[in-house]
Amino acid sequence: MIETLYLDNQTFITQTPTNTFVRIIGIDAGGLEKTHLAQMGLVIGTPVRVLRNRQNEPILITLRNSKLILGRKLASKIQVSDNQ
């Protein structure tokens, strides 16, 4: 059985533990980066699950039955909260 963790506050997705469900609440990115994230479905209000978050490695997430790998630099611009 996989243990699911929940956050108590707002943070960036790069600081979110593995196996945590969160919702995107903000994106601190410029026009092209924001557009790129939106094209992947990463917009404010989207629920995501962090499947793997290891130091110095890309972050593996799942959303809408898809898995995505995000580089840490781009992922560091995604603010999340556990408030479902």
Backbone as a printed PyTorch tensor [residue, N CA C, xyz], in Angstrom:
tensor([[[  0.8400,  -1.1850,   0.0000],
         [  0.0000,   0.0000,   0.0000],
         [  0.8780,   1.2380,   0.0000]],

        [[  0.5580,   2.2180,  -0.8360],
         [  1.3160,   3.4600,  -0.9270],
         [  0.7830,   4.4500,   0.0870]],

        [[  1.6830,   5.0040,   0.8770],
         [  1.2810,   6.0230,   1.8460],
         [  1.1340,   7.3510,   1.1220]],

        [[  0.0470,   8.0390,   1.3590],
         [ -0.2040,   9.3290,   0.7440],
         [  0.0180,  10.4230,   1.7720]],

        [[  0.8130,  11.4130,   1.3980],
         [  1.1090,  12.5290,   2.2840],
         [  0.3490,  13.7620,   1.8320]],

        [[  0.0240,  14.6200,   2.7810],
         [ -0.6360,  15.8750,   2.4680],
         [  0.1340,  17.0130,   3.1130]],

        [[  0.2060,  18.1360,   2.4450],
         [  0.8890,  19.3180,   2.9650],
         [ -0.0340,  20.0810,   3.8930]],

        [[  0.5370,  20.8790,   4.7720],
         [ -0.2580,  21.7240,   5.6600],
         [ -0.3550,  23.1590,   5.1610]],

        [[  0.3690,  23.4910,   4.1130],
         [  0.3810,  24.8720,   3.6560],
         [  0.7350,  24.9440,   2.1740]],

        [[  1.1070,  26.1320,   1.7500],
         [  1.4750,  26.3490,   0.3630],
         [  2.9840,  26.2310,   0.2090]],

        [[  3.4160,  25.6980,  -0.9160],
         [  4.8380,  25.5460,  -1.1860],
         [  5.0270,  25.4190,  -2.6960]],

        [[  6.2400,  25.2360,  -3.1190],
         [  6.5130,  24.9830,  -4.5290],
         [  6.6020,  23.4800,  -4.7540]],

        [[  6.2860,  23.0550,  -5.9440],
         [  6.2190,  21.6200,  -6.2190],
         [  7.5790,  20.9390,  -6.0170]],

        [[  8.6680,  21.6880,  -6.1450],
         [  9.9950,  21.1250,  -5.9190],
         [ 10.2280,  20.7860,  -4.4480]],

        [[  9.4130,  21.3180,  -3.5590],
         [  9.5400,  21.0450,  -2.1240],
         [  8.4620,  20.0740,  -1.6280]],

        [[  7.7190,  19.5090,  -2.5480],
         [  6.6220,  18.6020,  -2.2070],
         [  7.1420,  17.1690,  -2.1180]],

        [[  6.8430,  16.4700,  -1.0380],
         [  7.3240,  15.0850,  -0.8960],
         [  6.6990,  14.1450,  -1.9320]],

        [[  7.3670,  13.0480,  -2.1700],
         [  6.8580,  11.9890,  -3.0410],
         [  5.5220,  11.4730,  -2.5000]],

        [[  4.6540,  11.0670,  -3.4120],
         [  3.3230,  10.5260,  -3.0970],
         [  2.4180,  11.5270,  -2.3970]],

        [[  2.4780,  12.7700,  -2.8380],
         [  1.6450,  13.8180,  -2.2650],
         [  0.6890,  14.3500,  -3.3300]],

        [[ -0.5790,  14.5080,  -2.9590],
         [ -1.5670,  15.1210,  -3.8320],
         [ -1.6110,  16.6180,  -3.5340]],

        [[ -1.5410,  17.4350,  -4.5840],
         [ -1.5850,  18.8950,  -4.4280],
         [ -2.4090,  19.5020,  -5.5540]],

        [[ -2.6830,  20.7850,  -5.4190],
         [ -3.3880,  21.5420,  -6.4500],
         [ -2.5260,  22.7520,  -6.8020]],

        [[ -2.3990,  23.0550,  -8.0810],
         [ -1.6150,  24.2100,  -8.5140],
         [ -2.3670,  25.4820,  -8.1460]],

        [[ -1.6810,  26.3850,  -7.4320],
         [ -2.3170,  27.6380,  -7.0260],
         [ -1.6250,  28.8600,  -7.6280]],

        [[ -0.4930,  28.6630,  -8.2670],
         [  0.1990,  29.7860,  -8.8740],
         [  1.3340,  29.3150,  -9.7520]],

        [[  1.6610,  30.1310, -10.7500],
         [  2.7830,  29.8400, -11.6380],
         [  3.5950,  31.1160, -11.7800]],

        [[  4.8240,  31.0720, -11.2940],
         [  5.7140,  32.2240, -11.2920],
         [  6.6680,  32.1090, -12.4750]],

        [[  6.1100,  32.2390, -13.6750],
         [  6.9030,  32.0520, -14.8880],
         [  6.5620,  33.1290, -15.9120]],

        [[  7.4790,  33.3250, -16.8480],
         [  7.2580,  34.2660, -17.9330],
         [  6.3240,  33.6980, -18.9800]],

        [[  6.0750,  34.4730, -20.0040],
         [  5.1010,  34.1200, -21.0280],
         [  5.3180,  32.7760, -21.7000]],

        [[  6.5410,  32.5200, -22.1980],
         [  6.7920,  31.2680, -22.9070],
         [  6.7300,  30.0610, -21.9850]],

        [[  7.3100,  30.1980, -20.7930],
         [  7.2690,  29.0850, -19.8420],
         [  5.8410,  28.8060, -19.3960]],

        [[  5.0900,  29.8620, -19.1310],
         [  3.7040,  29.7100, -18.6970],
         [  2.8650,  29.0400, -19.7980]],

        [[  3.0970,  29.4450, -21.0420],
         [  2.3980,  28.8370, -22.1720],
         [  2.7680,  27.3640, -22.3060]],

        [[  4.0520,  27.0500, -22.1520],
         [  4.5100,  25.6600, -22.2400],
         [  3.8510,  24.8050, -21.1590]],

        [[  3.7920,  25.3120, -19.9290],
         [  3.1410,  24.5750, -18.8390],
         [  1.6470,  24.3970, -19.1210]],

        [[  1.0010,  25.4410, -19.6340],
         [ -0.4270,  25.3580, -19.9440],
         [ -0.6910,  24.3200, -21.0350]],

        [[  0.1780,  24.2300, -22.0180],
         [  0.0130,  23.2420, -23.0820],
         [  0.1180,  21.8130, -22.5540]],

        [[  0.8350,  21.6460, -21.4480],
         [  0.9460,  20.3260, -20.8130],
         [ -0.1950,  20.0720, -19.8340]],

        [[ -1.0600,  21.0740, -19.6400],
         [ -2.1920,  20.9140, -18.7310],
         [ -1.9370,  21.4220, -17.3320]],

        [[ -0.7890,  22.0590, -17.1200],
         [ -0.4300,  22.5690, -15.8000],
         [ -0.8710,  24.0270, -15.6830]],

        [[ -2.0920,  24.1930, -15.2150],
         [ -2.6720,  25.5300, -15.0340],
         [ -3.2180,  25.6320, -13.6130]],

        [[ -3.4860,  26.8530, -13.1790],
         [ -4.0030,  27.0660, -11.8320],
         [ -5.2990,  26.2820, -11.6530]],

        [[ -5.3900,  25.5890, -10.5280],
         [ -6.5640,  24.7790, -10.2110],
         [ -6.4080,  23.3070, -10.5350]],

        [[ -5.3700,  22.9440, -11.2730],
         [ -5.1740,  21.5580, -11.6700],
         [ -4.6670,  20.7150, -10.5050]],

        [[ -5.3370,  19.5990, -10.1960],
         [ -4.8150,  18.6840,  -9.1750],
         [ -3.7250,  17.7960,  -9.7790]],

        [[ -2.6410,  17.6150,  -9.0440],
         [ -1.5450,  16.7570,  -9.4960],
         [ -1.0720,  15.8920,  -8.3260]],

        [[ -0.3980,  14.8320,  -8.6580],
         [  0.2270,  13.9720,  -7.6480],
         [  1.7090,  13.8900,  -7.9580]],

        [[  2.5250,  14.1440,  -6.9760],
         [  3.9710,  14.0250,  -7.1300],
         [  4.3370,  12.5610,  -6.9150]],

        [[  4.7670,  11.9030,  -7.9730],
         [  5.1140,  10.4830,  -7.8980],
         [  6.5470,  10.2670,  -7.4440]],

        [[  7.4370,  11.1870,  -7.8600],
         [  8.8450,  11.0700,  -7.4670],
         [  9.4550,  12.4560,  -7.3960]],

        [[ 10.0950,  12.7360,  -6.2790],
         [ 10.7880,  14.0020,  -6.1020],
         [ 12.0680,  13.7280,  -5.3220]],

        [[ 13.1390,  13.5120,  -6.0500],
         [ 14.4400,  13.2560,  -5.4460],
         [ 15.3510,  14.4500,  -5.7390]],

        [[ 16.1960,  14.7430,  -4.7850],
         [ 17.1010,  15.8860,  -4.9250],
         [ 17.9410,  15.7580,  -6.1910]],

        [[ 18.0460,  16.8630,  -6.9250],
         [ 18.8690,  16.9620,  -8.1370],
         [ 18.4010,  16.0870,  -9.2950]],

        [[ 17.1500,  15.6410,  -9.2620],
         [ 16.5940,  14.8650, -10.3720],
         [ 15.3030,  15.5330, -10.8440]],

        [[ 14.9050,  15.2950, -12.0910],
         [ 13.6050,  15.8030, -12.5360],
         [ 12.4810,  15.2530, -11.6680]],

        [[ 11.3620,  15.9560, -11.6520],
         [ 10.2080,  15.5700, -10.8350],
         [  9.2020,  14.8320, -11.7130]],

        [[  8.7270,  13.7040, -11.2380],
         [  7.7190,  12.9160, -11.9450],
         [  6.3650,  13.1830, -11.2940]],

        [[  5.4130,  13.6310, -12.1080],
         [  4.0640,  13.9120, -11.6000],
         [  3.0400,  13.1980, -12.4650]],

        [[  1.8350,  13.1170, -11.9470],
         [  0.7290,  12.5980, -12.7360],
         [ -0.4310,  13.5800, -12.6600]],

        [[ -1.1030,  13.7570, -13.7790],
         [ -2.3120,  14.5630, -13.8310],
         [ -3.1800,  14.0420, -14.9600]],

        [[ -4.4830,  13.9900, -14.6920],
         [ -5.4500,  13.5330, -15.7100],
         [ -5.0020,  12.2570, -16.4300]],

        [[ -4.5990,  11.2540, -15.6690],
         [ -4.2030,   9.9480, -16.2090],
         [ -2.9570,   9.9900, -17.0920]],

        [[ -2.1360,  11.0270, -16.9570],
         [ -0.8800,  11.1270, -17.6990],
         [  0.2660,  11.3490, -16.7320]],

        [[  1.4270,  10.8610, -17.1090],
         [  2.6330,  11.1100, -16.3200],
         [  3.4970,  12.1160, -17.0620]],

        [[  4.0540,  13.0550, -16.2990],
         [  4.9310,  14.0740, -16.8640],
         [  6.2060,  14.1520, -16.0520]],

        [[  7.3090,  14.4260, -16.7300],
         [  8.5670,  14.6810, -16.0490],
         [  8.8970,  16.1540, -16.2470]],

        [[  9.1460,  16.8500, -15.1360],
         [  9.4760,  18.2750, -15.1720],
         [ 10.8950,  18.4890, -14.6870]],

        [[ 11.6540,  19.2850, -15.4310],
         [ 12.9670,  19.6880, -14.9460],
         [ 12.7950,  20.5410, -13.6880]],

        [[ 13.7730,  20.5090, -12.8140],
         [ 13.6600,  21.2090, -11.5340],
         [ 13.5370,  22.7190, -11.7130]],

        [[ 14.1980,  23.2940, -12.7030],
         [ 14.1300,  24.7460, -12.9040],
         [ 12.7070,  25.1710, -13.2480]],

        [[ 12.0820,  24.4800, -14.1680],
         [ 10.7050,  24.8090, -14.5400],
         [  9.7390,  24.4760, -13.4090]],

        [[  9.9450,  23.3430, -12.7510],
         [  9.0690,  22.9270, -11.6580],
         [  9.1300,  23.9040, -10.4810]],

        [[ 10.2720,  24.5560, -10.3040],
         [ 10.4220,  25.4800,  -9.1770],
         [  9.5440,  26.7200,  -9.3190]],

        [[  8.9040,  26.8720, -10.4420],
         [  8.0240,  28.0210, -10.6740],
         [  6.5500,  27.7010, -10.4270]],

        [[  6.2650,  26.4530, -10.0350],
         [  4.8870,  26.0130,  -9.8180],
         [  4.5980,  25.9890,  -8.3280]],

        [[  3.6790,  26.8520,  -7.9020],
         [  3.2820,  26.9040,  -6.4900],
         [  2.0690,  26.0260,  -6.2830]],

        [[  2.0800,  25.2470,  -5.1860],
         [  1.0120,  24.2830,  -4.9330],
         [  0.5080,  24.3800,  -3.4950]],

        [[ -0.6590,  23.7920,  -3.2840],
         [ -1.2580,  23.7020,  -1.9600],
         [ -1.9870,  22.3760,  -1.8560]],

        [[ -2.1430,  21.8840,  -0.6340],
         [ -2.8690,  20.6290,  -0.4580],
         [ -4.3460,  20.8560,  -0.2650]],

        [[ -4.8070,  22.0870,  -0.2920],
         [ -6.2390,  22.3810,  -0.1480],
         [ -6.9590,  21.8920,  -1.3920]],

        [[ -7.6330,  20.7910,  -1.2750],
         [ -8.3270,  20.1890,  -2.4120],
         [ -9.6080,  20.9230,  -2.6600]]])
